[in-house]
Amino acid sequence: MKKITGILCITLSALMCLSVLYGCAEPKNQGTVTTSANNDDVTTVETAEETEPAETYYIPELKYNNETFTVLCPGKGDGEWECKDFWAETDSDDPVISAVFSRMSLIEDRFGVKIEIIENATRSGIGSLVKKDISSGDKEYDLVMQVMSNAYTLAQSGYLINLEEVPYLDLKSDVWDQSYLSQSSIGGINYFATGEITTMDNDGTWVMMFNKKLAANLDLDIYTLVKEGKWTFDKLLELAKDFYEDLNNNGQADEQDKFGITTTIDFIQGLFYAADGRIIRKDTDDIPYLDFNNERNSAIIDKIIDIYYAKNRVTFDCHDFTHVNPAAHLIAQEMFEEDRGLFYSEVMQCAIRLREMETDYGIIPCPKFDESQKEYTTHSVAAVTLCAMITSNMKADSKKLERAGMITQALAVEGKNILTPAYYEKSLKTKGARDAESYDMLPIIFANRACDIGYMAEENTVASLYTSMRNMVKKGNNEIASATQKSAKRITKALNKLVEDFEKLK
């Protein structure tokens, strides 16, 4: 496997100019520590405290003598979903690449390590690489960043460490997405976590965009609707339902026409979780149970059918037109760019891809089910949302495990301090979102990401009802009761097995 090695290219004095604060928190099982990397930099400390303090973490006195720290994450073989968060060859005018380079260099200098990535790794192949590494006993990967949809299989197979057992890793810190931690755990155990360590959880978060040119005739302020809590399923349907035009006059609703919404099949779960729907919930002991067939979920699916079902001609699903272009998502994007879609619903990364679009557009969250729903909720697509995990064979080397915990936590903290601001302020504000109002929507979009094991565990039978839900919506027929009855036995069995395996791994 070809490796790319990050080389330290900036001096400590240059790093201090980044104005990144290093404070000291109490590490797990280490007692109170009072060391600081910048004890003599009084001005930096006071300036930071006068505004908003940078996130801090425990920094040990020791360094690692230029040892390699290897991150296994999706590489170039994953195309648009290649992870570029951990290594950059040089600094760049691109704000996000520059932030990646700065974080990498900062970590390398502070800990005395060289960061490497596995260039040819892919999402589909990472599981095999982890298995091979564990079988060989090589302990080649200090940190694994794998997509959420594969995470439960790795955990259930005994390939991962309970993150609470990793020294210096602080899951209670807000650099880790607390919403996902609470929703993905089983019996209070987390084998993987996402958050500020990566931008790909944001890239994979489902959003809606609206064409400002087409929305100008609506005589309403969509941003105000969002802020007042009135952006709902009914309002979306009201705005989009009469928008269809048969532009090519062939009597068929196709990719040459004009629609209220252009999107992909993933819009179904985008709406389901935006409405705070759940396939699987958890009891007071954090044990998952099937809870799909209920009145609220049924009402949500009814409304999704109204919005999505093809014969209603409200929504254009590009996946019905793979015969036109196998890369179907590009069809929906093109329609929006050509002013043939009032709304375009996709993940945040697709919003950023609209940089060349001539017409101005805005970014908003998916709507709530109704106004009684307390908050807007969004979800990240499990197949692209990266999670941090550490392989179980690291337990055999306490020093290496300790180092992995230190640097992983540091990467997450400096992700918040360096990487996320670049993602928000520079990359999105100047290249993606076209106005200040869209920028203001981002905290709303990222604040309450909702999901459940019935979607996240895509490789497991546990997630089979998620597919059934998509199928029934495609058919325009709410079959929630029969679908649940048909699948309940095997899903419950799979859930019980998942819980049992997690208990055994304790």
C-alpha positions in Angstrom: 0.0 0.0 0.0 1.3 3.4 -1.0 1.5 5.8 1.9 1.5 9.6 1.9 3.6 11.1 4.7 2.9 14.6 6.2 6.2 16.4 6.6 6.6 19.1 9.3 7.1 22.4 7.4 6.4 25.1 9.9 8.3 26.2 13.0 7.0 26.5 16.5 7.1 30.3 16.3 4.9 30.2 13.2 2.6 27.8 14.8 2.1 30.2 17.7 0.9 32.8 15.3 -2.1 30.6 14.7 -3.4 31.8 18.1 -4.4 28.4 19.2 -4.7 28.0 22.9 -3.3 25.0 24.7 -4.8 24.6 28.1 -4.9 21.7 30.4 -7.9 19.5 31.3 -7.7 16.6 33.7 -7.0 13.4 31.6 -8.7 10.2 32.6 -6.9 8.3 35.3 -4.0 10.8 35.3 -4.8 13.1 38.2 -4.6 16.9 37.9 -2.1 18.2 35.4 -1.0 21.9 35.1 1.4 21.9 32.1 0.9 24.2 29.2 2.5 24.5 25.8 2.3 28.3 25.9 3.0 29.2 29.5 5.1 32.2 28.3 2.5 33.4 25.8 0.5 35.6 28.1 -0.9 37.9 25.4 -2.3 35.0 23.4 -4.0 33.6 26.4 -5.6 36.9 27.5 -6.7 37.8 23.9 -8.4 34.4 23.5 -10.2 34.6 26.8 -11.5 38.1 26.0 -13.3 36.7 23.0 -14.2 33.0 22.8 -11.6 30.7 24.3 -10.2 28.0 22.0 -11.0 24.5 22.9 -8.3 23.0 25.1 -7.0 19.5 25.9 -4.3 17.8 28.0 -0.9 17.9 26.4 1.7 15.5 27.8 5.3 16.6 28.2 6.6 13.7 26.2 7.2 13.6 22.4 7.4 10.5 20.2 10.7 10.9 18.4 9.3 11.4 14.9 7.3 8.2 15.1 4.6 7.5 12.4 0.9 8.0 13.3 -1.1 6.3 10.6 -4.7 7.2 9.8 -6.8 4.7 7.8 -9.5 6.6 6.0 -11.2 6.5 2.5 -8.7 7.5 -0.1 -8.6 8.5 -3.8 -10.6 5.4 -4.8 -13.7 7.0 -3.3 -13.7 9.9 -5.7 -15.7 12.8 -4.4 -15.9 11.1 -1.0 -12.2 10.8 -0.5 -11.3 11.9 3.0 -8.9 15.0 2.8 -9.1 15.9 6.5 -5.8 14.6 7.8 -3.0 15.2 5.3 -2.0 18.0 2.9 1.3 18.1 1.1 1.7 21.9 1.3 -0.2 25.0 2.5 -2.8 26.3 0.0 -4.9 29.3 -0.9 -7.9 27.0 -0.4 -9.0 27.7 3.1 -9.9 24.2 4.0 -6.7 22.6 2.6 -4.8 25.3 4.5 -6.6 24.4 7.7 -5.9 20.7 7.2 -2.2 21.5 6.6 -2.1 23.8 9.7 -3.7 21.2 11.9 -1.5 18.4 10.6 1.7 20.5 11.2 0.5 21.6 14.6 -0.1 18.0 15.8 3.1 16.7 14.2 5.2 19.4 16.0 3.5 19.2 19.3 3.6 15.4 19.6 6.8 14.7 17.6 5.0 12.4 15.1 4.6 12.1 11.3 1.1 11.7 10.1 0.5 9.2 7.3 -2.6 8.1 5.4 -3.2 5.0 3.4 -3.7 6.5 -0.1 -5.5 3.6 -1.8 -8.0 2.7 1.0 -11.7 2.8 0.2 -14.8 2.7 2.3 -15.6 -0.8 0.9 -12.1 -2.1 1.6 -11.4 -0.6 5.1 -13.1 -3.5 6.9 -10.8 -6.0 5.2 -7.7 -4.0 6.0 -8.7 -3.8 9.7 -9.4 -7.5 9.8 -6.0 -8.3 8.2 -4.2 -5.9 10.6 -5.8 -7.6 13.6 -5.1 -11.1 12.3 -1.4 -10.2 11.6 -1.0 -8.4 14.9 0.8 -5.5 13.1 -1.1 -2.7 14.8 -0.5 -0.6 11.6 -3.4 1.8 12.1 -3.3 4.3 15.0 -6.7 5.8 14.0 -9.4 4.4 11.7 -11.9 6.7 10.1 -14.6 4.5 8.6 -18.2 5.3 7.5 -21.0 4.9 10.0 -22.8 2.2 7.9 -19.9 -0.2 8.4 -19.1 0.7 12.0 -21.5 -1.8 13.8 -20.1 -4.7 11.8 -16.6 -3.8 12.9 -17.7 -3.4 16.5 -19.7 -6.6 16.6 -16.8 -8.5 15.2 -14.7 -7.5 18.1 -12.4 -5.3 16.0 -12.9 -2.1 17.9 -12.1 -0.8 21.4 -14.8 0.8 23.6 -13.8 4.4 23.3 -14.3 5.0 27.0 -11.3 2.7 27.6 -9.0 4.8 25.5 -6.8 7.1 27.6 -7.1 10.8 27.1 -10.1 10.4 24.8 -12.8 12.6 26.2 -16.2 11.6 24.7 -18.0 14.1 26.9 -16.2 17.0 25.2 -18.3 18.9 22.7 -15.7 18.2 20.1 -17.6 14.9 19.7 -21.1 15.0 18.4 -23.1 14.2 21.5 -26.3 13.6 19.6 -24.8 10.8 17.6 -23.0 9.4 20.6 -26.3 9.0 22.4 -28.1 7.5 19.4 -25.4 5.1 18.3 -24.5 3.6 21.7 -25.7 0.3 23.0 -25.9 -0.2 26.7 -23.9 3.0 27.1 -21.0 1.7 25.0 -19.6 3.6 22.0 -17.1 2.0 19.7 -17.1 4.9 17.3 -17.7 8.6 17.3 -17.9 11.5 14.9 -17.6 15.2 15.4 -15.0 18.0 14.9 -12.3 15.6 14.0 -13.7 15.5 10.5 -15.6 17.7 8.1 -17.3 14.7 6.4 -20.0 14.5 9.0 -21.0 18.0 7.8 -20.5 17.1 4.2 -22.9 14.1 4.6 -25.6 16.1 6.4 -28.9 16.4 4.5 -30.0 19.9 3.6 -32.3 21.8 1.2 -31.4 24.5 -1.2 -33.8 26.9 -2.9 -33.4 28.8 -6.2 -33.7 32.5 -5.3 -34.7 33.5 -8.8 -37.6 31.1 -8.8 -38.5 31.8 -5.2 -38.8 35.5 -5.9 -42.3 34.9 -7.1 -43.4 33.3 -3.9 -43.9 36.5 -2.0 -42.4 35.1 1.3 -39.1 34.9 3.1 -38.1 31.3 3.5 -35.4 32.2 6.0 -38.0 33.8 8.2 -40.2 30.7 8.0 -37.2 28.7 9.3 -36.4 31.1 12.1 -40.0 31.3 13.2 -40.4 27.5 13.3 -43.0 27.6 10.5 -40.9 25.7 7.9 -42.9 22.4 7.8 -43.8 19.5 5.5 -47.1 21.3 4.7 -45.4 24.5 3.8 -42.9 22.7 1.5 -45.8 20.9 -0.2 -47.7 24.1 -0.6 -44.8 25.8 -2.3 -43.8 22.9 -4.5 -47.0 21.2 -5.5 -48.0 23.4 -8.4 -44.6 24.1 -9.8 -44.4 21.3 -12.4 -44.2 22.2 -16.1 -43.9 19.8 -19.0 -41.3 21.8 -20.8 -40.7 19.3 -23.6 -44.4 18.7 -24.1 -44.1 14.9 -24.3 -46.7 14.2 -21.7 -44.1 12.5 -19.4 -42.6 13.9 -16.2 -38.9 13.5 -17.0 -35.5 15.1 -16.6 -36.3 17.8 -19.2 -39.1 19.3 -17.2 -39.5 21.7 -14.3 -40.2 20.5 -10.8 -40.8 21.9 -7.3 -38.2 19.6 -5.9 -35.2 17.8 -7.5 -33.4 15.2 -5.4 -32.3 11.6 -5.0 -33.9 8.6 -3.3 -32.2 9.5 -0.1 -34.6 12.4 0.2 -37.0 9.8 1.8 -34.9 9.3 4.9 -33.9 12.9 4.8 -37.6 13.8 5.4 -38.2 10.9 7.8 -35.4 12.0 10.2 -36.2 15.7 9.7 -39.7 14.8 11.0 -38.0 13.2 14.0 -39.1 9.7 12.9 -37.4 6.6 14.3 -37.3 3.0 13.2 -35.6 1.8 16.4 -35.6 3.6 19.8 -33.9 2.8 23.0 -35.1 2.1 26.6 -33.8 3.7 29.8 -30.9 1.2 29.9 -29.8 2.3 26.4 -31.0 -1.0 24.9 -32.5 -0.7 21.3 -35.9 -2.0 20.4 -38.0 -1.9 17.3 -40.6 0.9 17.3 -41.4 1.5 13.6 -45.2 0.8 13.4 -46.7 3.6 15.4 -49.1 6.4 14.7 -46.5 9.2 14.3 -44.3 7.3 11.9 -47.3 6.4 9.8 -48.4 10.0 9.6 -44.9 11.0 8.6 -44.8 8.4 5.8 -48.2 9.6 4.5 -46.9 13.1 4.2 -43.6 11.9 2.6 -45.7 10.1 0.0 -47.6 13.3 -0.7 -44.3 15.2 -1.3 -42.2 12.5 -2.9 -44.5 10.0 -4.9 -43.6 10.4 -8.6 -47.2 10.5 -9.9 -47.9 13.6 -7.8 -45.3 15.4 -9.9 -44.0 17.4 -7.0 -40.6 15.8 -6.7 -38.2 14.6 -9.3 -36.1 11.6 -8.1 -33.1 11.3 -10.3 -32.7 7.6 -9.4 -35.7 6.9 -11.7 -33.5 8.1 -14.6 -30.3 6.2 -14.3 -30.9 5.1 -17.9 -30.3 8.8 -18.8 -27.1 9.1 -16.7 -25.8 6.4 -14.4 -24.4 9.2 -12.2 -28.0 10.1 -11.5 -27.3 12.7 -8.8 -25.8 14.9 -11.5 -29.2 15.1 -13.3 -30.9 16.6 -10.2 -28.0 19.0 -9.7 -28.1 20.1 -13.4 -31.9 20.7 -13.2 -31.4 23.0 -10.2 -28.5 24.8 -11.8 -30.6 25.4 -14.9 -33.5 26.9 -12.9 -35.7 23.9 -13.4 -36.1 23.1 -9.7 -37.4 25.4 -7.0 -35.8 23.2 -4.3 -32.9 20.9 -4.5 -32.3 18.5 -1.6 -29.0 16.7 -1.1 -26.1 16.5 1.3 -24.1 19.6 2.3 -21.2 18.6 0.0 -23.5 18.9 -3.0 -24.4 22.4 -1.9 -20.8 23.3 -2.0 -20.5 21.8 -5.5 -22.9 24.4 -6.8 -20.1 27.0 -6.8 -20.5 27.6 -10.6 -24.2 28.1 -10.5 -25.2 31.5 -12.0 -28.5 31.9 -10.2 -28.2 32.7 -6.5 -29.4 30.0 -4.1 -30.0 29.7 -0.4 -29.3 26.8 2.0 -31.9 25.8 4.7 -32.7 22.7 6.8 -35.2 20.1 5.8 -38.6 21.1 7.2 -40.1 19.9 10.5 -43.1 17.6 10.4 -45.3 20.4 11.8 -45.0 23.4 14.0 -45.4 21.4 17.2 -42.1 19.7 16.5 -39.7 21.5 18.9 -36.5 21.6 16.8 -35.3 21.1 13.2 -33.5 17.8 13.0 -31.2 16.6 10.2 -29.2 13.4 9.6 -25.9 12.5 8.0 -25.9 9.9 5.3 -24.5 6.8 7.0 -22.6 5.6 3.9 -20.4 8.7 3.9 -20.3 10.0 7.5 -16.9 9.2 8.9 -16.5 8.0 12.5 -13.3 7.7 14.5 -12.5 4.3 15.9 -9.4 2.5 17.3 -8.8 -1.2 16.7 -8.9 -3.8 19.4 -5.4 -5.0 18.8 -4.1 -1.7 20.2 -5.0 -3.0 23.7 -1.8 -5.2 23.6 0.4 -2.1 23.5 -0.6 0.3 26.3 1.9 3.0 25.1 0.6 3.0 21.6 -3.0 3.0 22.8 -2.2 6.0 25.0 -0.6 7.8 22.1 -3.6 7.1 19.9 -5.9 8.5 22.5 -3.9 11.7 22.9 -3.5 12.4 19.3 -7.1 11.5 18.3 -8.4 13.9 21.0 -6.0 16.5 19.9 -7.1 16.1 16.2 -10.7 16.6 17.3 -9.9 19.7 19.4 -7.9 21.3 16.7 -10.6 20.3 14.3 -12.9 22.6 16.2 -10.2 25.3 16.6 -8.8 25.3 13.0 -10.7 23.0 10.6 -14.4 23.8 11.3 -13.9 27.6 11.2 -12.3 27.3 7.8 -15.2 25.0 6.7 -17.8 27.5 7.9 -16.4 30.9 7.5 -14.3 30.6 4.3 -15.3 27.6 2.2 -19.0 28.0 2.7 -19.5 31.7 3.2 -17.5 32.7 0.1 -17.9 29.7 -2.2 -21.0 27.8 -1.2 -23.7 29.8 0.6 -24.4 32.9 -1.4 -25.7 35.1 1.5 -25.4 35.8 5.2 -28.8 34.2 5.8 -27.7 30.9 4.4 -24.6 31.1 6.6 -26.9 31.6 9.6 -28.8 28.4 8.7 -25.7 26.2 9.2 -25.8 26.1 13.0 -29.4 25.2 12.8 -28.7 22.4 10.3 -25.7 21.0 12.2 -27.1 21.3 15.7 -29.5 18.4 16.0 -28.6 15.5 13.8 -31.0 12.7 14.2 -30.7 9.1 13.3 -31.1 5.6 14.8 -29.6 2.1 14.6 -32.3 1.1 12.2 -30.6 3.3 9.6 -27.0 3.5 10.8 -26.4 -0.2 10.9 -26.8 -0.6 7.1 -24.7 -3.7 6.9 -26.9 -5.4 9.4 -30.4 -7.0 9.2 -31.4 -4.4 11.8 -31.6 -1.8 9.1 -33.9 -3.8 6.7 -37.0 -1.7 7.5 -35.2 1.4 6.3 -35.2 -0.2 2.8 -38.8 -1.2 3.2 -39.8 2.4 4.1 -38.1 3.6 0.9 -39.9 1.0 -1.2 -43.3 1.8 0.1 -42.8 5.5 -0.5 -41.7 4.8 -4.0 -44.9 2.8 -4.6 -47.0 5.5 -3.0 -48.5 3.1 -0.5 -48.1 3.3 3.2 -47.5 -0.3 4.2 -46.0 0.3 7.6 -48.0 -2.2 9.5 -47.5 -5.1 7.1 -43.8 -4.3 6.5 -43.2 -4.2 10.3 -45.1 -7.5 10.8 -43.1 -9.2 8.0 -39.8 -8.1 9.3 -40.2 -7.8 13.1 -39.1 -11.3 14.0 -35.8 -11.2 12.2 -35.0 -7.6 13.1 -35.7 -8.3 16.8 -33.4 -11.4 16.5 -30.7 -9.3 14.9 -31.1 -6.6 17.5 -30.8 -9.1 20.3 -27.7 -10.5 18.7 -26.2 -7.1 18.4 -26.9 -6.3 22.1 -25.6 -9.7 23.2 -22.4 -9.3 21.2 -21.9 -5.8 22.8 -22.4 -7.3 26.2 -19.9 -10.1 25.6 -17.3 -7.5 24.4 -17.5 -5.7 27.7 
